[in-house]
Amino acid sequence: MDKQNTKSQAYKALELLEQAWAYYTPEPVIPARDETPELFEYANAA
């Protein structure tokens, strides 16, 4: 491959990547909850 062709392919790949990234929306991260309640939770439940 010649240098110009490689360069144009790289620009085309970056352009496609930018288009794909525009539609990307990350899924919301749900924090992991501890299964054992803290001590103050026992006091509040009483």
PDB file of N, CA, C and O in Angstrom, chain B, residues numbered from 101:
ATOM      1  N   MET B 101       0.834  -1.199   0.000  1.00  0.00           N
ATOM      2  CA  MET B 101       0.000   0.000   0.000  1.00  0.00           C
ATOM      3  C   MET B 101       0.871   1.252   0.000  1.00  0.00           C
ATOM      4  O   MET B 101       1.938   1.284   0.612  1.00  0.00           O
ATOM      5  N   ASP B 102       0.416   2.235  -0.666  1.00  0.00           N
ATOM      6  CA  ASP B 102       1.166   3.477  -0.640  1.00  0.00           C
ATOM      7  C   ASP B 102       0.739   4.307   0.570  1.00  0.00           C
ATOM      8  O   ASP B 102      -0.302   4.063   1.179  1.00  0.00           O
ATOM      9  N   LYS B 103       1.550   5.266   0.891  1.00  0.00           N
ATOM     10  CA  LYS B 103       1.345   6.047   2.110  1.00  0.00           C
ATOM     11  C   LYS B 103       0.054   6.863   2.057  1.00  0.00           C
ATOM     12  O   LYS B 103      -0.638   6.980   3.068  1.00  0.00           O
ATOM     13  N   GLN B 104      -0.278   7.423   0.911  1.00  0.00           N
ATOM     14  CA  GLN B 104      -1.480   8.254   0.776  1.00  0.00           C
ATOM     15  C   GLN B 104      -2.744   7.418   0.978  1.00  0.00           C
ATOM     16  O   GLN B 104      -3.685   7.872   1.629  1.00  0.00           O
ATOM     17  N   ASN B 105      -2.776   6.207   0.429  1.00  0.00           N
ATOM     18  CA  ASN B 105      -3.932   5.336   0.561  1.00  0.00           C
ATOM     19  C   ASN B 105      -4.136   4.931   2.023  1.00  0.00           C
ATOM     20  O   ASN B 105      -5.268   4.897   2.506  1.00  0.00           O
ATOM     21  N   THR B 106      -3.058   4.627   2.719  1.00  0.00           N
ATOM     22  CA  THR B 106      -3.135   4.253   4.124  1.00  0.00           C
ATOM     23  C   THR B 106      -3.656   5.410   4.963  1.00  0.00           C
ATOM     24  O   THR B 106      -4.460   5.224   5.876  1.00  0.00           O
ATOM     25  N   LYS B 107      -3.181   6.614   4.634  1.00  0.00           N
ATOM     26  CA  LYS B 107      -3.602   7.796   5.370  1.00  0.00           C
ATOM     27  C   LYS B 107      -5.093   8.071   5.161  1.00  0.00           C
ATOM     28  O   LYS B 107      -5.796   8.413   6.111  1.00  0.00           O
ATOM     29  N   SER B 108      -5.573   7.926   3.943  1.00  0.00           N
ATOM     30  CA  SER B 108      -6.988   8.182   3.677  1.00  0.00           C
ATOM     31  C   SER B 108      -7.863   7.117   4.328  1.00  0.00           C
ATOM     32  O   SER B 108      -8.970   7.416   4.777  1.00  0.00           O
ATOM     33  N   GLN B 109      -7.381   5.883   4.381  1.00  0.00           N
ATOM     34  CA  GLN B 109      -8.139   4.838   5.066  1.00  0.00           C
ATOM     35  C   GLN B 109      -8.209   5.112   6.563  1.00  0.00           C
ATOM     36  O   GLN B 109      -9.233   4.852   7.194  1.00  0.00           O
ATOM     37  N   ALA B 110      -7.136   5.633   7.130  1.00  0.00           N
ATOM     38  CA  ALA B 110      -7.125   5.960   8.547  1.00  0.00           C
ATOM     39  C   ALA B 110      -8.110   7.084   8.845  1.00  0.00           C
ATOM     40  O   ALA B 110      -8.835   7.025   9.838  1.00  0.00           O
ATOM     41  N   TYR B 111      -8.143   8.101   8.000  1.00  0.00           N
ATOM     42  CA  TYR B 111      -9.098   9.198   8.197  1.00  0.00           C
ATOM     43  C   TYR B 111     -10.538   8.707   8.068  1.00  0.00           C
ATOM     44  O   TYR B 111     -11.416   9.140   8.814  1.00  0.00           O
ATOM     45  N   LYS B 112     -10.778   7.806   7.123  1.00  0.00           N
ATOM     46  CA  LYS B 112     -12.114   7.250   6.937  1.00  0.00           C
ATOM     47  C   LYS B 112     -12.524   6.430   8.167  1.00  0.00           C
ATOM     48  O   LYS B 112     -13.672   6.493   8.605  1.00  0.00           O
ATOM     49  N   ALA B 113     -11.585   5.670   8.713  1.00  0.00           N
ATOM     50  CA  ALA B 113     -11.873   4.875   9.904  1.00  0.00           C
ATOM     51  C   ALA B 113     -12.178   5.779  11.097  1.00  0.00           C
ATOM     52  O   ALA B 113     -13.093   5.499  11.871  1.00  0.00           O
ATOM     53  N   LEU B 114     -11.422   6.853  11.245  1.00  0.00           N
ATOM     54  CA  LEU B 114     -11.684   7.800  12.334  1.00  0.00           C
ATOM     55  C   LEU B 114     -13.038   8.473  12.166  1.00  0.00           C
ATOM     56  O   LEU B 114     -13.747   8.696  13.147  1.00  0.00           O
ATOM     57  N   GLU B 115     -13.396   8.795  10.946  1.00  0.00           N
ATOM     58  CA  GLU B 115     -14.690   9.416  10.677  1.00  0.00           C
ATOM     59  C   GLU B 115     -15.829   8.469  11.057  1.00  0.00           C
ATOM     60  O   GLU B 115     -16.809   8.885  11.675  1.00  0.00           O
ATOM     61  N   LEU B 116     -15.693   7.198  10.684  1.00  0.00           N
ATOM     62  CA  LEU B 116     -16.726   6.221  11.038  1.00  0.00           C
ATOM     63  C   LEU B 116     -16.799   6.003  12.544  1.00  0.00           C
ATOM     64  O   LEU B 116     -17.881   5.827  13.102  1.00  0.00           O
ATOM     65  N   LEU B 117     -15.652   6.017  13.190  1.00  0.00           N
ATOM     66  CA  LEU B 117     -15.619   5.851  14.638  1.00  0.00           C
ATOM     67  C   LEU B 117     -16.305   7.015  15.337  1.00  0.00           C
ATOM     68  O   LEU B 117     -17.045   6.809  16.298  1.00  0.00           O
ATOM     69  N   GLU B 118     -16.071   8.227  14.870  1.00  0.00           N
ATOM     70  CA  GLU B 118     -16.718   9.402  15.449  1.00  0.00           C
ATOM     71  C   GLU B 118     -18.230   9.354  15.253  1.00  0.00           C
ATOM     72  O   GLU B 118     -18.983   9.758  16.139  1.00  0.00           O
ATOM     73  N   GLN B 119     -18.678   8.863  14.097  1.00  0.00           N
ATOM     74  CA  GLN B 119     -20.117   8.736  13.857  1.00  0.00           C
ATOM     75  C   GLN B 119     -20.726   7.704  14.791  1.00  0.00           C
ATOM     76  O   GLN B 119     -21.808   7.921  15.337  1.00  0.00           O
ATOM     77  N   ALA B 120     -20.049   6.597  14.975  1.00  0.00           N
ATOM     78  CA  ALA B 120     -20.562   5.550  15.862  1.00  0.00           C
ATOM     79  C   ALA B 120     -20.581   6.043  17.304  1.00  0.00           C
ATOM     80  O   ALA B 120     -21.526   5.759  18.041  1.00  0.00           O
ATOM     81  N   TRP B 121     -19.551   6.778  17.715  1.00  0.00           N
ATOM     82  CA  TRP B 121     -19.459   7.268  19.092  1.00  0.00           C
ATOM     83  C   TRP B 121     -20.575   8.272  19.386  1.00  0.00           C
ATOM     84  O   TRP B 121     -21.006   8.394  20.532  1.00  0.00           O
ATOM     85  N   ALA B 122     -21.044   8.986  18.373  1.00  0.00           N
ATOM     86  CA  ALA B 122     -22.107   9.970  18.574  1.00  0.00           C
ATOM     87  C   ALA B 122     -23.401   9.283  19.005  1.00  0.00           C
ATOM     88  O   ALA B 122     -24.212   9.886  19.707  1.00  0.00           O
ATOM     89  N   TYR B 123     -23.603   8.046  18.600  1.00  0.00           N
ATOM     90  CA  TYR B 123     -24.820   7.322  18.952  1.00  0.00           C
ATOM     91  C   TYR B 123     -24.666   6.468  20.201  1.00  0.00           C
ATOM     92  O   TYR B 123     -25.640   5.874  20.663  1.00  0.00           O
ATOM     93  N   TYR B 124     -23.450   6.394  20.760  1.00  0.00           N
ATOM     94  CA  TYR B 124     -23.202   5.550  21.926  1.00  0.00           C
ATOM     95  C   TYR B 124     -23.738   6.216  23.182  1.00  0.00           C
ATOM     96  O   TYR B 124     -23.415   7.367  23.475  1.00  0.00           O
ATOM     97  N   THR B 125     -24.548   5.489  23.911  1.00  0.00           N
ATOM     98  CA  THR B 125     -24.998   5.949  25.218  1.00  0.00           C
ATOM     99  C   THR B 125     -24.725   4.831  26.216  1.00  0.00           C
ATOM    100  O   THR B 125     -25.296   3.747  26.099  1.00  0.00           O
ATOM    101  N   PRO B 126     -23.873   5.077  27.179  1.00  0.00           N
ATOM    102  CA  PRO B 126     -23.539   4.023  28.127  1.00  0.00           C
ATOM    103  C   PRO B 126     -24.741   3.649  28.991  1.00  0.00           C
ATOM    104  O   PRO B 126     -25.579   4.493  29.308  1.00  0.00           O
ATOM    105  N   GLU B 127     -24.813   2.387  29.363  1.00  0.00           N
ATOM    106  CA  GLU B 127     -25.884   1.944  30.245  1.00  0.00           C
ATOM    107  C   GLU B 127     -25.618   2.481  31.641  1.00  0.00           C
ATOM    108  O   GLU B 127     -24.466   2.564  32.066  1.00  0.00           O
ATOM    109  N   PRO B 128     -26.677   2.845  32.361  1.00  0.00           N
ATOM    110  CA  PRO B 128     -26.463   3.361  33.711  1.00  0.00           C
ATOM    111  C   PRO B 128     -25.869   2.282  34.618  1.00  0.00           C
ATOM    112  O   PRO B 128     -26.269   1.119  34.570  1.00  0.00           O
ATOM    113  N   VAL B 129     -24.926   2.684  35.428  1.00  0.00           N
ATOM    114  CA  VAL B 129     -24.273   1.754  36.337  1.00  0.00           C
ATOM    115  C   VAL B 129     -25.055   1.724  37.643  1.00  0.00           C
ATOM    116  O   VAL B 129     -25.238   2.751  38.297  1.00  0.00           O
ATOM    117  N   ILE B 130     -25.502   0.556  38.004  1.00  0.00           N
ATOM    118  CA  ILE B 130     -26.230   0.398  39.260  1.00  0.00           C
ATOM    119  C   ILE B 130     -25.220  -0.019  40.324  1.00  0.00           C
ATOM    120  O   ILE B 130     -24.575  -1.059  40.189  1.00  0.00           O
ATOM    121  N   PRO B 131     -25.078   0.779  41.376  1.00  0.00           N
ATOM    122  CA  PRO B 131     -24.080   0.430  42.394  1.00  0.00           C
ATOM    123  C   PRO B 131     -24.473  -0.858  43.114  1.00  0.00           C
ATOM    124  O   PRO B 131     -25.645  -1.108  43.394  1.00  0.00           O
ATOM    125  N   ALA B 132     -23.466  -1.654  43.398  1.00  0.00           N
ATOM    126  CA  ALA B 132     -23.708  -2.895  44.129  1.00  0.00           C
ATOM    127  C   ALA B 132     -24.065  -2.562  45.571  1.00  0.00           C
ATOM    128  O   ALA B 132     -23.436  -1.714  46.204  1.00  0.00           O
ATOM    129  N   ARG B 133     -25.082  -3.244  46.073  1.00  0.00           N
ATOM    130  CA  ARG B 133     -25.522  -2.984  47.439  1.00  0.00           C
ATOM    131  C   ARG B 133     -25.044  -4.119  48.317  1.00  0.00           C
ATOM    132  O   ARG B 133     -25.125  -5.291  47.950  1.00  0.00           O
ATOM    133  N   ASP B 134     -24.542  -3.747  49.491  1.00  0.00           N
ATOM    134  CA  ASP B 134     -24.128  -4.765  50.448  1.00  0.00           C
ATOM    135  C   ASP B 134     -25.360  -5.489  50.968  1.00  0.00           C
ATOM    136  O   ASP B 134     -26.387  -4.863  51.233  1.00  0.00           O
ATOM    137  N   GLU B 135     -25.262  -6.784  51.112  1.00  0.00           N
ATOM    138  CA  GLU B 135     -26.392  -7.581  51.586  1.00  0.00           C
ATOM    139  C   GLU B 135     -26.559  -7.491  53.102  1.00  0.00           C
ATOM    140  O   GLU B 135     -27.659  -7.702  53.613  1.00  0.00           O
ATOM    141  N   THR B 136     -25.500  -7.184  53.817  1.00  0.00           N
ATOM    142  CA  THR B 136     -25.607  -7.072  55.265  1.00  0.00           C
ATOM    143  C   THR B 136     -25.872  -5.620  55.634  1.00  0.00           C
ATOM    144  O   THR B 136     -25.094  -4.745  55.256  1.00  0.00           O
ATOM    145  N   PRO B 137     -26.952  -5.337  56.364  1.00  0.00           N
ATOM    146  CA  PRO B 137     -27.238  -3.953  56.733  1.00  0.00           C
ATOM    147  C   PRO B 137     -26.243  -3.419  57.760  1.00  0.00           C
ATOM    148  O   PRO B 137     -25.677  -4.167  58.557  1.00  0.00           O
ATOM    149  N   GLU B 138     -26.055  -2.144  57.718  1.00  0.00           N
ATOM    150  CA  GLU B 138     -25.169  -1.501  58.679  1.00  0.00           C
ATOM    151  C   GLU B 138     -25.839  -1.448  60.052  1.00  0.00           C
ATOM    152  O   GLU B 138     -27.038  -1.696  60.179  1.00  0.00           O
ATOM    153  N   LEU B 139     -25.066  -1.128  61.054  1.00  0.00           N
ATOM    154  CA  LEU B 139     -25.595  -1.117  62.418  1.00  0.00           C
ATOM    155  C   LEU B 139     -26.707  -0.085  62.601  1.00  0.00           C
ATOM    156  O   LEU B 139     -27.683  -0.356  63.301  1.00  0.00           O
ATOM    157  N   PHE B 140     -26.580   1.088  61.987  1.00  0.00           N
ATOM    158  CA  PHE B 140     -27.612   2.104  62.170  1.00  0.00           C
ATOM    159  C   PHE B 140     -28.906   1.688  61.507  1.00  0.00           C
ATOM    160  O   PHE B 140     -29.970   2.152  61.919  1.00  0.00           O
ATOM    161  N   GLU B 141     -28.864   0.834  60.500  1.00  0.00           N
ATOM    162  CA  GLU B 141     -30.087   0.352  59.887  1.00  0.00           C
ATOM    163  C   GLU B 141     -30.864  -0.527  60.841  1.00  0.00           C
ATOM    164  O   GLU B 141     -32.094  -0.501  60.851  1.00  0.00           O
ATOM    165  N   TYR B 142     -30.147  -1.317  61.655  1.00  0.00           N
ATOM    166  CA  TYR B 142     -30.848  -2.110  62.685  1.00  0.00           C
ATOM    167  C   TYR B 142     -31.524  -1.196  63.692  1.00  0.00           C
ATOM    168  O   TYR B 142     -32.650  -1.462  64.113  1.00  0.00           O
ATOM    169  N   ALA B 143     -30.848  -0.118  64.086  1.00  0.00           N
ATOM    170  CA  ALA B 143     -31.407   0.789  65.080  1.00  0.00           C
ATOM    171  C   ALA B 143     -32.629   1.513  64.523  1.00  0.00           C
ATOM    172  O   ALA B 143     -33.602   1.718  65.249  1.00  0.00           O
ATOM    173  N   ASN B 144     -32.598   1.901  63.264  1.00  0.00           N
ATOM    174  CA  ASN B 144     -33.719   2.595  62.655  1.00  0.00           C
ATOM    175  C   ASN B 144     -34.911   1.657  62.461  1.00  0.00           C
ATOM    176  O   ASN B 144     -36.056   2.110  62.484  1.00  0.00           O
ATOM    177  N   ALA B 145     -34.666   0.379  62.274  1.00  0.00           N
ATOM    178  CA  ALA B 145     -35.758  -0.586  62.073  1.00  0.00           C
ATOM    179  C   ALA B 145     -36.461  -0.903  63.369  1.00  0.00           C
ATOM    180  O   ALA B 145     -37.625  -1.303  63.345  1.00  0.00           O
ATOM    181  N   ALA B 146     -35.803  -0.742  64.498  1.00  0.00           N
ATOM    182  CA  ALA B 146     -36.394  -1.094  65.803  1.00  0.00           C
ATOM    183  C   ALA B 146     -37.431  -0.116  66.257  1.00  0.00           C
ATOM    184  O   ALA B 146     -38.009  -0.283  67.331  1.00  0.00           O
TER     185      ALA B 146
END
